[in-house]
Amino acid sequence: MLFTLRSKPVFRETPRYILLYNLLFADTAHLAMSQLMYLLHACRMKFTYPVCGVLVLITVLISDISPLTLVLMSLERYVAVCYPLRHTTIISIRNTGLAIITVWSFSLLNVVIRVILLLQFPFQDLQSLQMKQSCSSFAMVLVKASDHFDKAYTCFLFASAGVAVISSYIGVIVAARSASTDKASAHKARKTLLLHLMQLGLSLCSTFYSTFSFAISNILDRVTFYRIQSLLYVGVFLLPRCLSSLIYGLRDQTIRPVLIYHLCCGLKLSSIQPKLH
């Protein structure tokens, strides 16, 4: 899907597809880091605090990109339906690039604040920097300030993103009742915004994965805990991010033929049909 979005000029020069590429890139990177962290935890590998801190902070950096990009994509659909004549002026390639830079900068600011809070922990008093438990985001919450900031930031991020997506959805519904609005475009935008809201909910679930896993680890036996943890990991991390690219690719009439072309290894559909029969 990432290759498809870079294969044609129309994808590289359309703000909607540029935002989609940023979303899928962040999801792919987050998926890779989540898989790495899960495998390290499953193998019970233990690192030093600096190494674990780098891995966790990289995961935190890319995990915030998806909800923030969903906000940008929702606003883009809102402008396309409610202000169609000004859409190309407001949602230009330059403004889209600046918006993406702002998203990554905001996420980087979150990482910087976490590093500052983490440095308040008295590492010099430890006999060794070797961790006694597996590397995870929960294990790197070493001071109360970090825990408070993490909860406050998560609530602020998803509350703000939820309000933005829902407001865009309501705005599209109101615009759809106007006689001057394209009904088909408004209906499609409404379905797209609902999809954004669902993805935002799934991202929120993945945020509370570590907290929920820690809570049930004290209640269940080890075998049951690992089974439930594996199911949660597949349902919360892997499945949503694997499906999002296919959902967007199959829904969009412009992306679909190009995506199918690349999935078929560049073969023309006409040459595949005889083999299917």
DAWOBEL-V191920 format. One record per pair of residues at least 4 apart in sequence whose ideal C-beta (glycine too) atoms are under 7 Angstrom apart, sorted by the first residue. I is the first residue (numbers start at 0). GAP is how many residues later the second one is. D is the distance in whole Angstrom. If there is no record, write none. Layout:
I_GAP_D + I_GAP_D
This chain:
0_4_7 + 0_23_6 + 0_244_4 + 0_248_6 + 0_258_7 + 1_4_7 + 1_19_7 + 1_22_6 + 1_23_6 + 1_26_7 + 2_4_6 + 2_259_6 + 3_251_6 + 3_254_5 + 3_255_5 + 3_258_5 + 4_6_5 + 4_12_6 + 4_15_6 + 4_16_4 + 5_5_7 + 5_6_6 + 6_4_7 + 6_251_6 + 7_250_6 + 8_4_6 + 9_4_6 + 9_244_7 + 10_6_4 + 12_80_6 + 13_4_7 + 14_4_6 + 14_61_6 + 14_76_5 + 14_77_7 + 14_78_6 + 14_81_4 + 15_4_6 + 15_60_6 + 16_4_6 + 17_4_7 + 17_78_5 + 18_4_6 + 18_50_6 + 18_53_5 + 18_54_5 + 18_57_6 + 18_77_6 + 19_4_6 + 19_228_6 + 20_4_6 + 21_4_6 + 21_47_5 + 21_78_5 + 22_4_6 + 22_43_6 + 22_46_4 + 22_47_7 + 22_50_7 + 23_4_6 + 23_221_5 + 24_4_6 + 25_4_6 + 25_36_5 + 25_39_4 + 25_40_5 + 25_43_7 + 26_4_6 + 26_39_6 + 26_214_4 + 26_217_6 + 27_4_7 + 28_4_6 + 28_33_5 + 29_4_6 + 29_32_5 + 29_33_5 + 29_36_7 + 29_211_7 + 30_4_6 + 30_207_7 + 30_210_5 + 31_4_6 + 32_4_6 + 32_25_6 + 32_26_5 + 32_29_7 + 33_4_6 + 33_203_5 + 34_4_6 + 35_4_6 + 36_4_6 + 36_18_7 + 36_22_7 + 36_98_7 + 36_99_7 + 37_4_6 + 37_195_6 + 38_4_6 + 39_5_5 + 39_94_7 + 39_95_6 + 40_93_5 + 40_95_6 + 43_90_6 + 44_89_7 + 45_84_7 + 45_85_5 + 45_88_6 + 46_4_4 + 46_5_5 + 46_84_6 + 46_88_5 + 47_4_7 + 47_81_4 + 47_82_6 + 47_83_7 + 48_4_6 + 48_74_7 + 48_80_5 + 48_82_6 + 49_4_7 + 49_79_7 + 50_4_7 + 51_4_6 + 51_79_6 + 51_83_4 + 51_87_7 + 51_88_6 + 52_4_6 + 52_65_6 + 52_87_6 + 53_4_6 + 54_4_7 + 54_80_6 + 55_4_6 + 55_81_5 + 55_84_5 + 56_4_6 + 56_54_5 + 56_57_7 + 56_58_7 + 57_4_7 + 58_4_6 + 58_78_7 + 59_50_7 + 59_51_6 + 59_54_7 + 60_46_5 + 60_47_6 + 60_50_5 + 63_4_6 + 63_43_4 + 63_46_6 + 63_93_7 + 64_4_6 + 64_38_6 + 64_39_7 + 64_42_6 + 65_4_6 + 65_137_5 + 66_4_7 + 66_90_6 + 66_91_6 + 66_94_5 + 66_133_6 + 66_136_5 + 67_4_7 + 67_35_4 + 67_38_7 + 67_39_7 + 67_93_7 + 68_4_6 + 68_34_6 + 69_4_6 + 69_91_7 + 69_95_7 + 69_126_5 + 69_129_6 + 69_130_6 + 70_4_6 + 70_90_5 + 70_93_5 + 70_94_7 + 71_4_6 + 71_27_5 + 71_31_7 + 72_4_7 + 72_123_6 + 73_4_6 + 73_90_6 + 73_91_5 + 73_94_4 + 73_119_6 + 73_122_5 + 74_4_6 + 74_89_7 + 74_93_6 + 75_4_6 + 75_15_5 + 76_4_6 + 76_91_7 + 76_95_7 + 76_112_4 + 76_115_6 + 76_116_6 + 77_4_6 + 77_90_4 + 77_93_5 + 77_94_6 + 78_4_5 + 78_8_5 + 78_11_5 + 78_12_6 + 79_4_6 + 79_7_5 + 79_109_7 + 80_91_5 + 80_94_5 + 80_100_7 + 80_104_6 + 80_105_5 + 80_108_5 + 81_89_6 + 81_93_5 + 82_4_6 + 82_7_7 + 85_4_5 + 86_4_6 + 87_4_7 + 89_5_7 + 90_4_6 + 90_5_6 + 91_4_7 + 92_4_6 + 93_4_7 + 94_4_6 + 95_4_6 + 96_4_6 + 97_4_6 + 98_4_7 + 99_4_7 + 100_4_6 + 101_4_6 + 102_4_7 + 103_4_6 + 104_4_6 + 105_4_7 + 106_4_7 + 107_4_6 + 108_4_7 + 109_4_7 + 109_43_6 + 110_4_6 + 111_4_7 + 112_4_6 + 112_36_7 + 113_4_6 + 113_32_7 + 114_4_6 + 116_26_6 + 116_28_5 + 116_29_5 + 116_32_6 + 117_22_7 + 117_24_7 + 117_28_6 + 119_23_5 + 119_25_7 + 120_21_4 + 120_22_5 + 122_6_7 + 130_4_7 + 130_8_7 + 132_6_5 + 133_5_7 + 134_4_6 + 135_74_6 + 136_73_5 + 137_72_4 + 137_76_6 + 140_5_5 + 140_6_5 + 140_9_7 + 141_4_7 + 143_4_6 + 144_4_6 + 145_4_6 + 146_4_7 + 147_4_6 + 148_4_6 + 149_4_6 + 150_4_6 + 151_4_6 + 152_4_6 + 153_4_6 + 153_53_5 + 154_4_6 + 155_4_6 + 156_4_6 + 157_4_6 + 157_42_7 + 157_46_5 + 158_4_6 + 159_4_6 + 160_4_6 + 160_39_6 + 161_4_6 + 161_38_6 + 162_4_6 + 163_4_6 + 164_4_6 + 164_28_6 + 164_31_5 + 164_32_5 + 164_35_6 + 165_4_6 + 166_4_6 + 167_4_6 + 167_25_6 + 168_4_7 + 168_21_7 + 168_24_4 + 169_4_6 + 170_4_6 + 171_4_6 + 171_14_6 + 171_17_5 + 171_18_5 + 171_21_6 + 172_17_7 + 174_6_5 + 174_11_6 + 175_5_6 + 175_7_6 + 175_10_4 + 180_5_5 + 181_4_6 + 182_4_6 + 183_4_6 + 184_4_6 + 185_4_6 + 186_4_7 + 187_4_6 + 188_4_6 + 189_4_7 + 190_4_7 + 191_4_7 + 192_4_6 + 193_4_7 + 194_4_6 + 194_52_7 + 195_4_6 + 196_4_7 + 197_4_7 + 198_4_6 + 198_41_7 + 198_45_6 + 199_4_7 + 200_4_7 + 201_4_7 + 201_38_4 + 202_4_7 + 204_31_5 + 205_30_5 + 205_31_6 + 207_4_5 + 208_4_6 + 208_23_6 + 208_27_5 + 209_4_6 + 210_4_6 + 211_4_6 + 212_4_6 + 212_16_6 + 215_4_5 + 215_9_6 + 215_12_6 + 216_8_5 + 219_4_4 + 219_5_4 + 219_8_7 + 220_4_7 + 221_4_6 + 222_4_7 + 223_4_6 + 224_4_6 + 225_4_6 + 226_4_7 + 227_4_6 + 228_4_6 + 229_4_7 + 230_4_6 + 231_4_5 + 232_4_5 + 232_5_7 + 233_4_5 + 233_5_6 + 234_4_6 + 236_4_7 + 237_4_6 + 238_4_6 + 239_4_6 + 242_4_6 + 243_4_6 + 244_4_6 + 245_4_6 + 246_4_6 + 247_4_6 + 248_6_5 + 248_7_6 + 248_10_4 + 249_6_6 + 251_4_6 + 254_4_5 + 255_4_6 + 256_4_6 + 257_4_7 + 258_4_6 + 259_4_6 + 260_5_7 + 261_4_7 + 263_8_6 + 266_4_5 + 266_5_6 + 268_4_7 + 271_4_6 + 272_4_7
